[in-house]
């Protein structure tokens, strides 16, 4: 194990890696239950998606750990699954089988741009200031996920600002919605506010945050994992955590396997790939949708690797040099990008939306994870979760969210490397970092940073400082926004 993962070389131990893996798993285990609930709205069998989520996460994360030897975990991405359901299926009218076919094609496209070095070239083209902004921005993003998950915020929206319900224009006269309300999009009328902490989950999260802060300040080994476990245990007497017999019966592994046959390979059937290109009039819409899938997936991953890997030393200076000068898969970053790119292919085959590298991996990295052993631990836990889903599910968001807040604090240290007194550097850095959290998207944050980087350099007469790939990427982002406006 030492020789394979090179633990001493990375300044870590088996126990540290395992603890980091457990921490990452619990920080992202919500996807096991959330992903089926979102995709099931399209008509996909919930238990089949449950198993497909676990299989795609386990296989792709295992590949990441063994092939790239980095502590990143993968699973079907939040945001991408919502795009799959509410935009592709509900708004555009594709079947869920056709949507899976498009996800599969997106996966192949990601493999292509990785093998042909396009993803590598994108990373090399990003200015150093923006890379630090992305790292700090992911800190804001992760902390915001933690604050939301903790239940510390409540949002008030007046009816006049509601734009859509379940992907369709909002109708104030509608008395019911088919399948219930899955998603509401609101405009500027929504206002966040701090809760009054009368809610048990929010109060539990506050207790968990205080416990974790104390452990971190005292430099207790495994502080983040201890915080998660302690908060979960405290949740029992508070009534937040419980084990339901009904949940155990509903999450039967036998039922899941019996339903998996419905989604496995559905992307290639008569209602999937075989019908996707049958109507020539729909071809531009199909291609634009695949493009939207791929662009978001690609930059989410790049942002996660840059944001977490550079600051923690997972991708060392030597590795960055190998990325720039080497050929084939000569660096860990090359291998990690390839491992990520095949994740979506696996997911589409089994029956789930785009699989991507999870920003919650930062929780395990914050706990000391530095090698692929962390990822292997996560993969093993995903496999085990198929048998013990009801028990895995007892860990509430109130227990894992404080860990994300702490990790976000640690990552925001990258802002020190930015020259905030120089507007040429500060303006793109601000939009890249702050928009990442406010738009709830890594790729949109990068898009904002790229766009304003180009604007600033053009105005200053320094067009020569803009890398051609940044120009192309910016144009693609703008095109993507235009496309989304018409979808």
N, C-alpha and C positions, 0 to 999 in steps of 0.2 A: 504493500500500500504506500509506503514511504517512497519507493522508487518510482511508482506509477504517477502519483500525484505531486511528488517533490515537495512534501510538506515543510521540511526544514528550510529549503530554499526560499519558501514563501513566508517563513516565520510563523508557522501555525502548527497545530497538533490535531490528532484524530478527534479528540474530545471537543476541541474548539469548532472544528468543521461540522461535527454532528449537531452540536448545539445551534450553530448558525443555520444548518439545514432545517432543523425543527422550527426555528424562529421564522425563517422565510416561509415555510409551509403554512404555519398558522396565520401569518400575515396575509396570505393569498388564498387560503382554503375556502373563503367565501365563494369563490368562483364555481366550486363544485355544485353549489345550490342556486346561485344567482343565474348562471349561464342557462341551465335548463328552464328556469322560470321565464326568461326573456325569449329564448328560441321557441319554446312551446307555444307561444302566442301565434306562431306561423302555422301551427298544425302539426309540428314535429312531436313525436311521442316524448314526453318529458324524461322518462327513465332511460330511454335510448340516448338522449343528449347528455344525461347525467354520466352514463358510462363512457360515451364518446369524449366528454370533457376530461375525464380521468385518464383514459388511454392516451389521448393526444398530449396531455400535459406530462404524463409519465415517460412516454417514449421520447418526446422532443427534449425534455429536461435531462434524461439519461444520456442522450446523444451529446447534449451540450457539455455535460460533466466529463464523459469519457473521451470525447473527441477533442474538445477545446480546452478542457481542464480549467474552467472558470466557474465561479459560484453563482451562475445565473439560472433562474427557473423560468419555464415557459408554460403558458396556458392560453386558452381562448381569451382574447382581449376584450375588456370592457370598452364600450364606445363602438368598437367594430361589430360586436354582437347586436348593439342597438341599431347601428346603420343597416346591418343585415335584415333585421326584423321590420323596423318602422319605415325605412326608406326603400330598400330594395324590394321587399315583399309587399308591405302595405301600400306605400305610395306609388311605386313603379309597376306593381302588379305582376311581378315574377313569382313563380312557384318557389317553395323553399328548396326543391330539388335543383331548380335552375340557379338559385342563389348559391347553393353548395358547389355547383359546377363552376361558377364565376370565382368562388373562393379558391377552388383547385387551380384554375388558370392563373390566378393571382400568385399562388404559391410557386408555380412553375416560373412565372415572371420574376419572382424574387430570387429563385435559384439562379436564373439566367444573369440577372444584374449583379449577383454576388460572384459567380464564376468568372464573369467577364470583367471583374474589377471595378464595375461602376460604383458600387457601394463604397469600396475602398477610396476611390477618387473623390467621392463626395466628402468623406471624412477628412481627407487631406486638404480639401479646399476651404474648410471652415476656418476663419481667422481665429487666432488664439484667444482674443478677448471674448468672442462669441462662445468659444468652447467653455470658458470659465463661467459665462452667463448661463449656459445650458446646464452646467453642473449645479450652480446655485439655484437656478430656476426649478430643477427637479427637486431640490430641497423644499422650495415653496410648494410645489405640486404635491409632494409626499405628505408634507405637514398639513396641507389643506385637506387631503384625503383623510388623514387622521382626525382632524378637527370635525369634519363632516361625519365620519363614521362614529365618532364619540358622542354625537348628538348634542354638541355644544351650541349649534346654530339652528335657528328656525327661520323659515322664509315666508314672507307674506306677499301674496300677489293679488291685485284686484282683477276682477273678471275682464275688464277692458284691456288688460295687457296680455291675456292668454292668446297665443298665436295659433297653436294646434294641439290636438289631442289624438294620440296614437298615430301621429304622422299626417293626419288630415286636418284641414282648416277647422278652427273651433266654431261650433254652432251653439250659441247661448240657449237656443230653444230645445236642443237635444235632451231627452230625458234619460236615455240609456246608451251604452256603447257596447258593441258586440265584443264579447270576451272580456268585458270590464275595461277599466282605464289602465293602460300600460305605461304611457309616458305623456307628460304635459310640457309643452314648450311655451315659456312665458317671455315677454319682452322686458323693457326697462322698468316696468312697474313693480318688479319683484325686489323686495328689500330684506336683507339678512339682519338678524338680531341675535343677541346672546339669549339662550334659554334661561329660565328661572331655577333650574336644577331641582324641580319637584319630580321630574321623571327619574325612575330608578336606573334605567340604562345610562343616562347622562351622569347621574351621581356616581354610579359604579365606575364609569370611564374617568371621572375626575379623581376618584380614589386611586385607580390604576395609574394615572398619570403622575400623581404625587409619589406613589410607591416607586415607580420606574425612575423618576427624577432623583430621588434619594439614593437609590441603588447605583445610578450612573455617577452621581457626584462622589459617592463613596468608593468608586472604582471596583465595585463588586463584579467578579467574573460571572458572565452569563446573565447580567442584569436585565437585559431585555426579555429573555425567555422566562426568568424568574418572575418578572413583572406580569407577563401574560398568564402564567400558571396561577400566581397569587390572586390576580384579579378575577380569574375564572372561578376559583374556589370561593372567594368572597361573594360572587354572584349567586351562589346557591341559596344562602339564607336571605338574600335580598330579593329572591324570586325572579331574577333575570335569567339565570341558568337553570335548566331543567331537562330531564330526559323523558320524552314522550313515547309511550307504547305505539301510538298511532304513527309517529315518525318512523319507528323501526319497521313497522309493517309496510308503510308506503315506500320506503327505500330498500325494498327487498332486492337482493342481487339477482335472484332468479327472474324476477319481472324485468329487470334492466336488460339482462341477456336476451330474453325472449323478444324484447322490443328493438334491440340493436340491429336485427336483421332488416328493419324498416329503413334505417338511415345509412347503414354500411353499404357503400357503393352506389347510393341513390344519386350521387352527382353524375354518374355515367349512364343512368337508365333512360327510358323513353321520356320521362317527365323532367329529366335533367339535361345533360350535355346534348343528347340527341334532338331535343326540341329547342335548345337555346339559340341556335343559329338558323332555325327553320324559316323565320320571318326576316327577309332582307331589310325591311323597313325598320326593324328594331335593332339592327346591327350597330349603328352609332351609339345607341343608348346602352347596349351591352358593353361595348368597348369603353365608354365613359365611366360606367359603373366599376368595371375591373380596374381602370386607372385610379379611381377614387379609393378603392380598397387598397391598392398597392402603394400609393403615395403615403397614405396615413401609416400603414404598416411599416414601411421602410424607414421613415423618419422617427417614428416612435422608438424603434430599435436603436437607431444611430444615436438618438438623444440619450437613451438609457445607458448605452455603453460609454459614451463620452462623459456623461454626467457622473456616473458612479465609478467607472474604471480608472479614470485619470487621477482623480484626487486620492483614491485609496491605494494606488500602485498596482492594481490588478493587471493593468496594461502598463508595463514599465516603459522607461525611455528606450531601452533596447528593443522592446516589442514594437513600439511606435516606429522605430527606425526600420525594423524588419518589415513592418506594414508598408512603409514607403518604398523601400528598396528591393524587398524580396519578391520572389515569384512563387506561384502556386499558393499552397496554404502554409506559408513559412512562419506566420506569426499567430499568436493566440487570437488576435482580433479577426484575422482572416477566418480561422476555424470557427470562432463564435458567430460571425456573420453567416457562415454557411449552415451551421447548426440551427440558427434561428430561421433561415430561409426555408428549410425543409419541414419545419414545424407546421406551417399552414397546409402543406401538401398532406401530411398525416391527418390533420384535423378534418380536412374536407372529405377524405376517404371514409373516415369513421362516422362523420356526420355532425360537424360543428363549424362555427365561423372561424375567422382567422386566428391562428395561434401565434402569439408573439412573446418576446422577452418581457417579463414583468418588472415594473419599476419597484414593486414591493421586495424584489431581490435585495434592495438596499438595506432592508431590515436585517437580513442575515449577514450582509457585508458589514453592517454596523456592529454586529455581534462577533465579528472576527473572521468570518468566512473569506477565504482567499483562493481556494482551489476547487476543482471539479468534484471533490468529495462532498462539498456542501450541496451541489446540484444533485449528485447521486442520492444523497440522503433525502432530499425533497422528492425525487422520483419514487423512491421506495415508499415513502409516506403516502404519496398519491395512490400507489397500488394498494397499500393497506387500507386506505380510506374507502375503497370499493366494498370492503367487507365490514368496515366499522363506521360507515357514513353517519349514522345517528349520533355516535359518540364524538366523532370529529366535529359534528355540527353544534355541539354544546358550547364550544369556545365562541363567545359572543364578540361582535364588533367592538363592544366596550372594552374588551381585554386586549385586542390586537391594535386598535387605533392609537392608544397612547404610545406604543412602540414606534409607529410611523411618524408621530409628531417629533419624538426624540431624534429619529434618524434624519428627519428634515432639518432639524436644528444643526446637526453635525455637518450636513452637506452644504449648508449655506455659507460655510467658511470660504468657499471658492470666490465669493464676492470680493474678498480682500485683494485678489489678484487683478481686479478691474480698476482702471484709472477713471474714477467717477468725475474727476475734474476736467477730463477731456471729452467734450460732447460727441466727438466723432466715435469714440468708443462707448461712451455712456448711453447714448440714445438707442443704438441697436441692442446693447446689453439689457437695458431696461425692458424693451418690448419682448425680447426673447425670454427673459426670466419671469417677469410679472404676468405676461399673457399666458404663459405655460400653466400657471395656476388658475388664473381667472377664466380662461377658456376651457379648462379641464382637459387639456390635450398637449402632449409633448410636441407633436408635429406642428400644431398651429402656433405654438410658441416659437419654434424654429422658423416657421414661415414669417411671422412678424419680425423677427430679428433679421432675417435675410432681406426682406423688403425694405426695412428702414436702413440697413447697412448700405444697400445699393443707392437709396435716395440721398443719404448723407455724402457718400463718396462722389456721386454725380454732381451735387451742389458744390462740393469743395474742389471740383475739377480733378479728382483723383480716380477717374474711371479705370486707369491702368492697375489699381490696387484690387480691383474686383476680379476674382478668379472666374474664368469662363463657366466653370461648373456651378458657381454661385449664381451667375446670370441665368443659366438654364434652369436650375432648381427654383429660382425665384419666379421665372416665367411659368413653370409647371404649377407652382403654388397658386399663382394668380389665375391660371387656367382652371385649376381645380375649384377655386372659389366661384368662378363664373359658371362652371358646370353644375356645382351643387345648387346654385341659385335657380337653375332650370329643372333640376331633378324633382 
